[in-house]
């Protein structure tokens, strides 16, 4: 059993594709990641309202969340926020990944189901991350010479 302590009203629960992580979303605006032994691994914060829906990507590397703040957020499992998708005009209740890992569908109280293509956004984020990491790798004296060429 997961002991979520004083947390009021869990709203959604989802297993990772490999079955090793349980994500729990709630009315406290967070998503909590637990292992199967019941140990809290991470708490994802960033939504401005209740989190109604969560869904792991088919490859298990990302987690999408749907919220009353009218956004969908895309997270890495280390807790890093990758992307916030804005476009709904009311609460977003559910989110689902396409099996190709590159599209997300979201359903909202505004009556719309929206399809989001992530390929361009993720490529842009990776390019930005590599630009930043490249500067670090190039300028840090403690980095091995072979690692300076990673990006």
Buried (B, 14 or more C-beta within 10 A) or exposed (E): EBEBEEBEEBBBBBEBBEEEBBBBBBBBBBBBBBEEEEEBBBEBEBBEBBBBBBBBBEEBEBBBBBBBBBBBBBBEBEBEBBBBBEBBEEBBBBBBBBEEBBBBBBBBBBEEEBEBEBEEBBEEBEEEEEEEEBEEBEEEEEEEEEEBEEB
